[in-house]
Amino acid sequence: MPRPELLFPLFSELTKLPGIGPKGAQAMAGLGVERPRDLLFTLPHGVIDRRLKRSVMEVQAPAVATVEVRILSHDAPARKGRPYRVLVEDGSTRFPLVFFHARTPWLERHLPVGERRIVSGRVELFDGHPQMAHPDHILTRAEAGTLPAHEPVYPLAAGLTAKAMRKAAEAALDLAPDLEEWIDPHLLASKGWPSWRDALLLAHHPEAAAELGRDAPARARLAYDELLAHQLTLAIARQRERRRGGRSSKGDGHLRGKVLAALPFAPTGAQTRAAAEIAADMAAETRMSRLLQGDVGAGKTLVAMLALLQAVEAGGQGAMMAPTEILARQHLAGLAPLAEAAGVTMELLTGRDTGQARAAKLARIASGEAGIVVGTHALFQADVAFSDLRLAVIDEQHRFGVAQRQELAQKGMATDVLVMTATPIPRSLALAQYGDLDVSVLDEKPPGRKPIRTAVMPTDRLDEVVAHLARAIGEGRQAYWVCPLVEETETIDLTAAEARARQLQAALGAEKVGLVHGQMPHAEKDAVMARFAAGDLPVLVATTVIEVGVDVPNASIMVIERADSFGLAQLHQLRGRVGRGAAASTCLLLYQAPLTPSAERRLTLMRETEDGFRLAEEDMAMRGIGDVIGRAQSGLPRFRVADLEHQAGLMTLAQREARAALETEFAPLTDRGRALTVLLWLMQRDEALRLLDVG
């Protein structure tokens, strides 16, 4: 499907625009601008009122003013380095134009004594009197028409002037064609949005600060266009995946019934609802692609196990892939009692399996004797063959690429895929990142989970904390002690952790304190974790390697040192390591005074709520989307206009519209289908266009 000709000018070289040479194009690359199309979506972030005023006294300094003046005199500096002053008068006052490092002939030529000029620039007060340093514009009356009443202010990069950026943006706007409307006409009317080209013209020529806001009709429309193209891409991928056909894995419920009967508690409403959604997906003839999102301790393991058992009931196998060996072994430990209750054979496969032991495991997997297989990346190695893999469960999806997810799914025929994450994701992020998946959310805690008491204390009370810890371990309790991220280098973090471990060993007894960190050999780390899990080690000092997934029900104390240096999501994950057993649990956040306002806000929120979804939204509001995503979730799209932090509503709307358009009227032959195809080309959604071509 070739790019429509009417878009060719927008995808031409930047150097074809007037005034932009190779150096200018290189400078624009610093803004991520490589084509005229990119300039269209690089919107002004400010606007300067250049309307003519009678006098500089009409503005409240510091502010920009445009006034007509008569030049009275030039005062060249007697000494080098002093400012050059040109005295002028407007309609009601006299004031100086100030120039540093000035060239006298240039000033005398552009500001001749006795003549009138229009000057526009920033007015500031000096000793209570107005002055204008280095006016932005000096114009004759004949040139006054070239000054816009409202001048847009664009982002700049090194080597790029404001004037060059404005000129380039105007040239790009001249290339923007009138395009057929791709937004549903009822939605367009109800929102009061302008057409695409009018939206561009309005957004690039704001006349007031209100027009720079994300809710201004022109900007909201352009943001929606980006989100619609993104959701359309995800919807096409989702539809294509479903069209590849699935297999019904209905099951008769006899294995699930055994597990539910053996549980010492009733599942929560959220678990029952999520399990039913997954069961319906698996029973359908289309392929399942679902995200199971649950807060710390919300009970994802049970829901995943019910799905795995449904695959076995249907005559096939289920596999669960975890990002680390510790997590894989923990999943095995959590699932084993349930598998035993159902009478299903489980197998663990990791990179550590070698030789005859590995060959025996592979044989049990290939024959179907192993109904459920838990493992790491080792699961999708070439020599791993399943008898009939019907369900692939991927834990902590953001640690795996989409390609890896598909590799595991390809081990079976039309395999259903369930993706799990224990990191609560704000709704807008979930839609942006997992919009091709259907989403089930576990937003209730299982019965019997006691609330965790969270306390905040300065580090200068460390001795009290250690004394309290000594009493607690004397009563048979266990504790985590998490050391801070001192520096970006693991070596310095490690030194701090080792020093803290030695200090605690001296106070509590050497045999009572263990240490784990990211640089330890796997076997050594696993051995320390195993001693802690078995209850043989009362205190575990750790760097943040214990953040995700470690489950030791007897551990009821979590001390986080320099909690002020951690983000909200990380603090919440760490706190979730306790509160898993019968004992009342405590999380102690130690901070270094004085606290910054944002650190104080984070610690206050931690004390106020255990709701991971609320904390995730607050985290995004406080830190911005980039920091929240971090490297772990770098698959998130980058938008030029849309603001995921504040436009979740638009994203939801875009998903609904995209899915509806695809199901009802998206055929490239219809008017709207053609228009939506142009939108995909405009937004460089080549992958969606490729799928349409082959689909």
C-alpha positions in Angstrom: 0.0 0.0 0.0 1.9 3.1 -1.2 2.0 6.4 0.6 -0.7 8.8 -0.8 0.9 11.4 -3.1 -0.8 14.3 -1.3 1.5 13.5 1.7 4.7 13.5 -0.3 5.7 17.1 0.5 5.3 16.5 4.3 7.8 13.6 4.0 10.4 15.4 1.9 13.8 16.6 3.1 13.9 19.5 5.6 16.4 21.3 3.4 13.7 21.8 0.8 12.1 24.3 3.2 13.1 28.0 2.7 16.0 29.0 4.9 16.9 25.5 6.1 20.3 24.3 5.0 22.2 21.1 6.2 23.3 22.8 9.4 19.7 23.9 10.2 18.4 20.4 9.5 21.0 19.0 11.8 20.0 21.4 14.5 16.4 20.4 14.1 17.3 16.8 14.6 18.0 17.8 18.2 14.2 18.3 18.5 13.4 15.0 16.8 12.4 16.9 13.7 13.5 15.1 10.5 10.7 15.9 8.1 8.3 18.8 7.5 5.6 16.5 9.0 7.5 16.6 12.3 7.4 20.4 12.3 3.6 20.3 12.0 3.4 18.4 15.3 6.0 20.5 17.1 3.7 23.0 18.6 4.5 26.4 20.3 4.7 26.3 24.1 4.3 30.0 24.5 2.9 33.1 22.8 4.2 36.7 22.9 1.7 39.6 22.6 3.3 41.9 20.0 0.3 44.2 19.6 1.2 47.9 19.5 0.9 49.8 22.8 0.9 53.5 23.2 3.6 53.3 25.9 5.8 50.9 27.9 4.0 52.2 30.9 0.9 50.1 29.8 2.7 46.8 30.7 3.6 45.5 34.1 7.3 44.9 33.9 8.9 42.5 33.4 6.9 42.0 30.2 7.2 42.3 26.4 5.9 45.5 24.9 5.7 46.8 21.3 5.7 50.6 21.1 6.4 53.3 18.5 9.3 55.6 19.6 11.2 58.6 18.5 15.0 58.3 18.8 16.4 61.1 21.0 20.1 60.4 21.4 22.9 57.8 21.4 25.2 57.4 24.5 28.2 55.3 23.5 30.2 53.8 26.4 33.4 55.5 27.4 34.9 52.2 28.6 34.9 48.7 27.0 32.4 46.4 28.5 29.9 49.1 29.5 26.4 49.1 27.9 25.5 51.3 24.9 22.3 53.3 25.5 19.9 54.8 23.0 17.4 57.2 24.6 13.9 57.1 23.1 10.4 58.4 23.9 7.1 56.7 23.3 3.6 58.2 23.8 4.1 59.1 27.4 7.6 58.4 28.7 11.3 58.4 27.9 13.4 55.2 28.4 16.7 53.7 27.2 17.2 50.9 24.8 20.3 49.0 26.2 22.8 47.1 24.1 25.8 45.1 25.3 28.9 44.5 23.0 27.2 46.9 20.6 28.5 47.9 17.1 28.1 51.7 16.9 27.7 51.9 13.1 24.9 49.3 13.1 23.0 51.0 15.8 23.3 54.5 14.2 22.1 53.0 10.9 19.0 51.2 12.4 18.2 53.8 15.1 18.9 57.2 13.5 18.4 60.2 15.8 15.1 62.1 15.1 13.5 59.2 13.3 10.6 57.0 14.4 10.9 53.3 14.8 8.7 50.4 16.2 10.6 48.5 18.9 9.4 45.3 20.5 11.1 43.5 23.4 11.2 42.8 27.1 10.7 45.8 29.4 12.3 45.6 32.8 12.7 48.1 35.7 16.1 49.4 36.6 16.2 51.6 39.7 12.4 51.9 39.3 12.6 53.1 35.7 11.7 51.1 32.5 14.3 50.0 30.0 14.4 47.6 27.1 17.6 45.6 26.6 18.3 44.2 23.1 14.9 44.6 21.4 13.7 41.5 19.5 12.5 43.7 16.7 13.4 47.1 15.3 11.2 48.1 12.4 10.3 51.1 10.3 6.6 52.1 10.0 6.6 50.5 6.5 7.8 47.2 8.0 5.3 47.2 10.9 2.9 44.8 9.0 5.5 42.0 9.1 5.3 41.8 12.9 2.6 39.3 14.0 0.2 40.5 16.7 0.8 37.3 18.5 4.2 35.5 18.1 4.4 31.8 18.8 7.3 30.6 20.9 8.7 27.2 19.8 11.0 24.8 21.6 14.6 25.3 20.4 17.8 23.2 20.2 21.4 24.2 19.9 22.1 26.0 16.7 18.5 27.0 16.1 17.1 30.6 16.4 13.5 31.4 17.3 13.2 33.2 14.0 14.4 30.2 12.0 12.1 27.9 13.8 9.0 30.2 13.2 9.9 30.5 9.5 10.3 26.7 9.2 7.0 26.0 10.9 5.2 28.4 8.6 6.8 26.8 5.6 5.7 23.4 6.8 2.1 24.7 7.4 2.0 25.8 3.8 2.7 22.2 2.7 -0.2 20.8 4.8 -3.0 19.6 2.5 -6.7 19.5 3.2 -7.3 15.9 4.1 -10.6 13.9 4.2 -12.0 13.7 7.8 -11.1 10.5 9.7 -12.8 11.3 13.0 -16.4 10.1 13.3 -18.6 13.2 12.4 -20.8 12.8 15.5 -17.7 12.8 17.8 -16.3 15.8 15.9 -19.5 17.8 16.4 -20.0 16.9 20.0 -16.4 17.9 20.9 -16.5 21.1 18.8 -13.2 20.2 17.2 -11.9 22.0 14.0 -10.8 20.1 10.9 -7.3 18.7 10.8 -5.8 21.6 8.8 -7.7 24.2 10.7 -6.5 22.6 14.0 -2.9 22.9 12.8 -3.3 26.6 11.8 -5.0 27.5 15.1 -2.4 25.5 17.2 0.5 27.2 15.5 -1.0 30.7 15.8 -2.3 31.0 19.4 -3.6 34.4 20.5 -3.8 33.8 24.2 -2.3 31.5 26.9 -5.6 29.5 27.0 -5.0 28.4 23.4 -1.8 26.6 24.5 -3.6 24.4 27.0 -4.1 20.7 26.2 -7.9 21.1 26.4 -8.0 23.9 23.7 -10.1 22.5 20.8 -7.3 22.6 18.2 -4.7 20.9 20.5 -7.2 18.3 21.8 -8.1 17.3 18.3 -4.4 16.9 17.2 -3.7 14.9 20.4 -6.7 12.7 19.6 -5.4 12.1 16.1 -2.1 10.7 17.5 -3.9 8.5 20.0 -6.4 7.3 17.4 -3.6 6.3 15.0 -1.9 4.5 17.9 -5.0 2.6 19.0 -5.9 1.8 15.4 -2.4 0.2 15.1 -3.0 -1.9 18.2 -6.6 -2.8 17.1 -5.3 -4.0 13.7 -2.6 -6.1 15.4 -5.3 -7.5 17.8 -7.7 -8.2 15.0 -5.0 -9.9 12.9 -4.0 -12.0 15.9 -7.6 -13.1 16.3 -8.1 -13.8 12.6 -5.2 -16.2 12.7 -7.7 -18.3 14.5 -7.7 -19.9 17.9 -8.8 -23.1 19.5 -11.5 -23.6 22.0 -10.0 -24.8 25.3 -13.2 -25.1 27.3 -12.5 -27.8 29.9 -15.1 -29.4 32.1 -14.1 -27.7 35.4 -13.2 -30.9 37.3 -9.6 -29.9 38.0 -10.5 -26.3 38.9 -13.3 -27.6 41.1 -10.7 -29.7 43.1 -8.5 -26.7 43.7 -11.3 -24.4 44.7 -12.6 -27.0 47.1 -9.1 -27.3 48.7 -8.7 -23.6 49.3 -8.9 -22.5 52.9 -10.7 -19.3 51.8 -13.2 -18.1 49.1 -11.7 -16.2 46.1 -12.4 -12.5 46.0 -15.0 -11.1 43.7 -12.2 -9.6 41.5 -10.5 -13.1 41.3 -13.8 -14.7 40.4 -14.5 -12.1 37.7 -11.0 -12.2 36.2 -11.1 -16.1 36.2 -14.5 -16.0 34.4 -13.2 -13.5 31.8 -10.1 -15.6 31.1 -12.2 -18.9 31.0 -14.6 -17.3 28.4 -11.6 -16.2 26.3 -10.0 -19.6 26.3 -13.3 -21.3 25.5 -13.8 -19.1 22.4 -12.6 -20.0 18.9 -10.5 -16.8 18.8 -7.0 -16.6 20.3 -6.8 -15.0 23.8 -4.5 -12.0 24.4 -5.3 -10.7 27.9 -3.5 -8.7 30.6 -4.0 -9.6 34.2 -3.1 -6.6 36.3 -3.1 -7.0 40.0 -1.7 -5.1 43.0 0.8 -6.6 45.3 -0.8 -9.6 47.0 -4.1 -9.4 45.1 -4.0 -13.1 44.3 -2.9 -13.4 40.6 -1.3 -16.8 41.2 -4.7 -18.5 41.9 -6.3 -16.8 38.8 -3.3 -17.9 36.6 -3.5 -21.5 38.1 -7.2 -21.8 37.2 -6.4 -20.8 33.6 -3.5 -23.3 33.5 -5.8 -26.1 34.8 -8.4 -25.2 32.1 -5.8 -25.8 29.5 -5.0 -29.2 31.0 -8.8 -30.1 31.3 -9.1 -29.4 27.6 -6.4 -32.1 26.9 -3.4 -29.7 26.6 -0.7 -28.1 28.6 0.0 -24.7 30.2 3.3 -22.9 30.7 4.2 -20.0 33.0 7.3 -17.9 32.2 8.9 -15.7 34.8 11.8 -13.3 34.3 14.2 -14.7 36.9 15.0 -18.1 38.4 14.0 -16.9 41.9 10.6 -15.9 40.7 10.2 -19.1 38.7 11.0 -21.2 41.7 8.6 -19.1 43.8 5.8 -19.6 41.3 6.5 -23.4 41.5 6.3 -23.3 45.3 3.0 -21.3 45.1 1.4 -23.5 42.5 2.6 -26.9 43.7 0.0 -27.3 46.5 -2.7 -26.4 44.0 -1.4 -28.8 41.4 -1.2 -31.5 44.0 -4.9 -30.9 45.0 -5.8 -31.2 41.3 -3.5 -34.2 40.7 -1.6 -32.5 37.9 2.1 -33.1 37.3 4.3 -29.9 37.2 7.8 -29.4 35.9 10.3 -26.6 36.4 12.7 -25.7 33.6 15.5 -23.1 34.0 18.9 -22.4 32.5 20.5 -24.3 35.3 19.1 -27.6 34.1 21.7 -29.5 32.1 22.7 -33.0 30.9 20.5 -36.0 31.7 18.3 -34.2 34.2 17.4 -31.6 31.5 16.8 -34.4 28.9 14.4 -36.2 31.3 12.5 -33.0 31.9 12.3 -32.2 28.1 10.9 -35.8 27.5 8.2 -35.3 30.2 7.2 -31.9 28.6 7.2 -33.4 25.0 5.1 -36.4 26.0 2.5 -34.3 27.8 3.2 -36.0 31.1 4.0 -32.6 32.5 0.7 -30.8 32.4 2.0 -27.5 33.7 5.5 -26.2 33.1 7.0 -23.3 35.0 10.3 -21.7 33.9 12.4 -18.8 32.7 13.6 -17.8 29.2 14.7 -21.5 29.0 11.1 -22.3 28.0 11.4 -21.0 24.5 14.7 -22.4 23.5 14.7 -24.4 20.3 15.0 -27.9 21.9 11.9 -27.4 24.1 8.9 -29.1 22.5 5.4 -29.3 24.1 2.9 -32.1 23.4 0.1 -29.5 23.1 0.7 -26.1 24.6 -2.7 -24.3 24.9 -1.9 -21.5 27.3 1.2 -19.4 27.8 1.2 -17.2 31.0 3.9 -14.5 31.0 4.7 -12.9 34.4 6.1 -9.4 34.7 5.6 -8.8 30.9 7.6 -5.5 30.9 10.7 -7.6 31.5 10.1 -9.4 28.2 9.8 -8.1 24.6 6.7 -8.8 22.5 8.9 -11.0 20.3 9.7 -13.3 23.3 6.0 -13.4 24.2 5.3 -14.6 20.6 8.1 -17.1 20.7 6.6 -18.9 23.6 3.1 -18.8 22.1 4.5 -20.4 18.9 5.5 -23.5 20.9 1.9 -24.5 20.5 -0.9 -24.3 17.9 -3.0 -21.1 18.3 -1.8 -20.8 21.9 -3.8 -18.4 24.2 -1.6 -15.8 25.9 -2.2 -14.4 29.4 0.2 -11.6 30.4 0.5 -10.7 34.2 2.0 -7.7 35.9 2.2 -6.9 39.7 3.1 -3.3 38.9 -0.1 -1.2 39.1 -0.2 0.8 35.9 -2.2 4.0 35.5 -5.1 3.5 33.1 -3.7 5.7 30.3 -0.3 3.8 30.4 -2.1 0.5 30.3 -4.1 1.6 27.3 -1.0 3.0 25.5 1.2 0.0 26.2 -1.2 -2.9 26.2 -4.0 -1.6 24.1 -3.9 -4.7 21.9 -4.8 -6.8 24.9 -8.0 -7.1 26.8 -7.5 -6.2 30.5 -8.6 -7.9 33.7 -7.9 -6.0 37.0 -7.6 -7.5 40.5 -8.4 -4.6 42.7 -9.3 -6.4 45.9 -7.1 -8.0 48.5 -7.8 -11.7 49.5 -9.5 -12.2 52.9 -7.2 -12.4 55.9 -4.5 -10.1 54.5 -3.9 -7.7 57.4 -3.2 -4.0 56.6 0.5 -3.1 56.9 1.3 -0.4 59.5 3.6 2.2 57.8 5.7 4.5 59.9 8.1 7.3 58.9 11.3 8.1 60.9 14.5 10.1 60.4 17.8 8.1 60.1 19.2 9.7 63.2 17.0 7.4 65.2 18.7 4.3 63.8 19.7 3.0 67.2 16.0 2.9 68.3 15.2 0.9 65.1 17.9 -1.7 65.8 16.8 -2.1 69.4 13.2 -2.6 68.2 14.5 -5.1 65.6 16.4 -7.1 68.3 13.2 -7.4 70.4 11.1 -8.5 67.3 13.6 -11.2 66.2 13.7 -12.4 69.8 10.0 -13.1 69.4 10.7 -15.2 66.3 9.8 -12.5 63.7 11.8 -11.9 60.5 12.7 -8.7 58.8 14.0 -7.3 55.5 16.4 -4.3 55.6 16.6 -2.6 52.2 19.6 -0.4 51.6 19.4 2.7 49.5 20.5 3.4 46.0 23.4 5.5 47.1 24.8 6.1 43.6 24.2 4.9 40.1 27.0 2.4 40.5 26.2 -1.0 42.0 29.7 -1.1 43.6 29.0 1.9 45.9 25.5 0.6 46.7 27.1 -2.7 47.5 29.6 -1.1 49.9 26.8 0.6 51.7 24.8 -2.7 52.0 27.9 -4.6 53.2 28.6 -1.9 55.8 25.0 -2.0 57.1 25.1 -5.8 57.2 28.3 -5.8 59.3 26.8 -3.2 61.7 23.6 -5.3 62.2 25.6 -8.5 62.6 27.6 -6.7 65.4 24.3 -5.6 67.1 22.2 -8.7 66.6 24.6 -11.6 66.1 26.6 -12.6 63.0 24.5 -15.7 62.4 21.3 -13.8 62.4 21.9 -11.4 59.5 22.3 -12.4 55.8 23.1 -10.2 52.8 21.9 -10.5 49.1 22.7 -8.1 46.3 22.7 -8.1 42.5 26.4 -9.0 42.0 26.3 -12.3 43.9 26.5 -15.6 42.0 23.0 -17.0 41.6 23.6 -20.1 43.7 24.9 -18.0 46.6 22.0 -15.6 46.4 19.5 -18.5 46.2 21.1 -20.2 49.2 20.8 -17.1 51.4 17.2 -16.6 50.2 16.4 -20.2 50.9 17.7 -19.9 54.5 15.6 -16.7 55.0 12.5 -18.4 53.5 13.0 -21.4 55.8 13.1 -19.1 58.8 16.8 -19.9 59.7 17.9 -16.4 59.0 16.0 -13.7 61.0 17.3 -10.6 59.1 17.9 -10.2 55.4 19.9 -7.1 54.3 19.4 -6.5 50.6 19.7 -4.0 47.8 16.6 -3.7 45.7 16.9 -7.3 44.2 14.1 -8.3 46.4 11.7 -5.8 44.9 9.5 -8.1 42.9 7.9 -11.3 43.8 9.8 -12.7 46.8 7.4 -14.4 49.1 8.3 -15.2 52.7 5.0 -15.2 54.8 6.8 -15.1 58.2 8.7 -11.9 57.3 6.6 -9.1 58.9 9.0 -6.2 59.2 10.3 -4.1 56.3 12.9 -1.4 56.9 13.7 0.8 53.9 16.7 3.0 54.5 16.8 6.4 52.8 13.2 5.8 51.6 13.2 9.4 50.4 15.5 8.3 47.5 13.0 5.8 46.1 10.0 6.3 43.8 6.5 5.6 45.0 6.1 2.4 42.8 9.3 1.0 44.2 8.4 1.7 47.8 5.0 0.1 47.2 6.6 -3.0 45.7 9.1 -3.3 48.6 6.4 -2.9 51.2 4.4 -5.6 49.5 7.1 -8.2 50.5 5.6 -8.1 54.1 2.0 -8.5 55.2 1.8 -12.0 53.6 1.4 -14.1 56.8 -0.7 -14.2 59.9 1.4 -11.7 62.0 0.7 -7.9 62.0 3.3 -6.3 59.7 5.2 -3.1 59.8 7.0 -1.0 57.1 9.5 1.5 58.4 10.5 4.3 56.1 13.8 5.9 57.2 14.6 9.3 55.7 17.4 11.7 55.6 16.4 15.2 56.9 15.7 17.7 55.5 13.1 16.3 53.1 12.3 17.8 49.7 8.6 18.7 49.2 8.2 15.8 46.7 9.9 13.3 49.0 7.7 14.4 51.8 4.6 13.9 49.6 5.7 10.4 48.6 6.3 9.3 52.2 3.0 10.9 53.3 1.1 9.0 50.5 2.8 5.7 51.6 1.5 6.3 55.1 -2.0 7.1 53.9 -2.7 4.3 51.4 -1.9 0.7 50.4 -3.8 1.1 47.1 -1.2 0.5 44.4 -3.4 2.0 41.7 -3.8 5.2 43.5 -0.1 5.4 44.2 0.7 4.7 40.5 -1.6 7.6 39.4 0.0 9.9 42.0 3.5 8.8 41.0 2.8 9.7 37.4 1.3 13.0 38.4 4.4 13.8 40.5 7.2 12.5 38.5 5.9 12.7 34.9 5.4 9.8 32.6 9.0 9.4 31.5 10.4 8.7 34.9 7.5 6.4 35.8 8.0 4.3 32.6 11.8 4.1 33.1 13.8 1.7 31.2 11.6 -1.2 32.2 8.7 -0.1 30.1 10.5 1.7 27.3 8.2 0.1 24.7 5.8 3.0 25.3 5.1 5.2 22.3 6.3 8.8 22.3 3.6 11.3 21.3 4.4 14.9 20.1 1.1 16.5 21.1 -0.8 14.0 23.2 -0.1 14.0 27.0 -0.7 10.6 28.5 -0.5 12.0 32.0 -3.6 14.2 31.6 -5.5 12.8 28.5 -6.4 9.3 29.7 -10.0 10.0 28.7 -9.0 10.7 25.1 -7.0 7.5 25.0 -10.0 5.5 26.2 -12.2 7.2 23.5 -9.5 6.5 20.9 -9.4 2.8 21.8 -13.2 2.6 21.6 -13.4 4.4 18.2 -10.5 2.5 16.7 -12.0 -0.9 17.6 -15.5 0.2 16.4 -14.1 1.6 13.1 -12.2 -1.6 12.5 -15.2 -3.8 13.1 -17.8 -1.7 11.2 -16.4 0.6 8.6 -12.6 0.2 8.2 -12.2 -1.0 4.7 -9.7 1.0 2.7 -12.3 1.2 0.0 -14.8 3.3 2.0 -14.5 7.1 2.4 -13.7 6.8 6.1 -11.5 3.8 5.5 -9.4 5.8 3.0 -9.2 8.7 5.5 -8.1 6.4 8.3 -5.4 4.9 6.0 -4.1 8.4 5.3 -4.0 9.1 9.1 -1.9 6.0 9.6 0.5 7.2 6.8 0.6 10.6 8.4 1.4 9.3 11.8 4.1 6.9 10.4 2.3 3.8 11.5 3.9 1.6 8.9 3.5 -1.6 10.9 -0.3 -1.2 10.9 -0.2 -0.5 7.1 1.9 -3.7 6.6 -0.6 -5.8 8.6 -3.5 -4.3 6.5 -1.6 -5.2 3.3 -1.0 -8.8 4.3 -4.2 -9.2 6.3 
